[in-house]
Amino acid sequence: QVQLVESGGGLVQAGGSLRLSCAASGRTFSSYAMGWFRQAPGKEREFVATISRGSIITTYTDSVKGRFTVSRDNAKNTVYLQMNSLKPEDTAVYYCAAGRSSYSTGQADFASWGQGTQVTVSS
């Protein structure tokens, strides 16, 4: 099992930036993919970004391409989500998740989830 703890959420004005962090413990961090998902009020949880175990492959949902960057530091057991040019529609609870393999995309491909961190973007 993997334990995940997100941090870095908060309130920001439209156009601003935030950097989310997710610290992992348990399984060997460098052996699995990491992903970010989000859930807005009244909506289903959706995929945001994923990064393969060696940072070779990154994938983003279309709505965040060019604005968000996912990265990881395997020495620190931490994955990051840099969010720039934030929009009100980015408001959601953001979750990090640990994949079942070296590269994962769908929610079913992720075995462990953090508790989430709130991101609120004001217009």
CORNOR-V217343 format. One record per backbone hydrogen bond with DSSP energy under -1.0 kcal/mol. CO is the residue of the C=O (numbers start at 1). NH is the residue of the N-H. Records with the same first field share a line. If there is no record, write none. Layout:
CO: NH ; NH
//
This chain:
3: 25
5: 23
7: 21
10: 120
12: 122
13: 16
16: 86
18: 83
20: 81
21: 7
22: 79
23: 5
25: 3
28: 31
29: 32
33: 99
34: 51
35: 97
36: 48 ; 49
37: 95
38: 46
39: 93
40: 43
46: 38
48: 61
49: 36
50: 59
51: 34
52: 55
57: 52
59: 50
61: 64
64: 67 ; 68
67: 84
69: 82
71: 80
73: 76 ; 78
77: 24
78: 73
79: 22
80: 71
81: 20
82: 69
83: 18
86: 15
87: 90
88: 91
92: 119
93: 39
94: 117
95: 37
96: 114
97: 35
98: 111 ; 112
101: 33
102: 53
106: 109
107: 110
109: 100
112: 98
117: 94
119: 92
120: 12
122: 14
//
